[in-house]
């Protein structure tokens, strides 16, 4: 072989090495598959928090981890197919958000791919894990605790509207687990503080409008909006209708109050999603879900929109102002 040919051959091989290395790196980059009920847009703030959690575990999307998402757009019947699609792809882990139904669909789709859930409610009761301390199987995750707070939310709403005697409770019948938990707890909690309850159902934007037509006709004194990913996705509609009908309303999270809702009490969702990102990162590093205890949310916040209270003619009790984590003026 002539010297010039040898130099050309070596030079070509050297030039090819970066491309080969890049392709190899791309091939081994872990992939997280997201599955949820609503949309990327509805979860934008919390997805940022999830990425912050991943970063705490030294994973950055696009650099050393990829994320693909599948959202139903509030079409719950699509969950099994979307979860199965992710399970067929070469994903390293699946993250199931926005309800136990999503996590159950992911569990049904695979018994081998690690699954991190971010749900509200008892994961043991839902059949997701064997126990909180020792999940067993291929699932673990975060319980951000919302349905368990029904009595506390109702107590705070009654403090805000002490003269109330009739309460409308808005639930999403498609969110069976959340609705059952809410209805189980709200009736005795309402009786304990002298409130009569009227249950209203809504599973579409039009049904939310219809629920407020009923509110206009029946004139309840306050509104309790149950936890539901669908309601969160329709938070602007709900808050605007509550304002239009001048009804004091309690919500599950600050995302409603930031849009003008009166008050909320619940877990800090951003923190729950951040913790989900940390767990996903640990699994990417080799941790097994069975060895990662379910994280129970411990950070709860009362948020009050003082301007909305004034518009409704309500005087916020000093005790609520003193205990609120944030008062929006």
Beta strands, then each sheet from edge to edge (+ up, - down):
strand 1: 30-36
strand 2: 65-71
strand 3: 93-97
strand 4: 114-119
strand 5: 139-143
strand 6: 166-171
strand 7: 196-201
strand 8: 222-225
strand 9: 248-251
strand 10: 263-267
strand 11: 295-296
strand 12: 300-305
strand 13: 326-328
sheet 1: 2+ 1+ 3+ 4+ 5+ 11+
sheet 2: 7+ 6+ 8+ 9+ 10+ 12- 13-
end
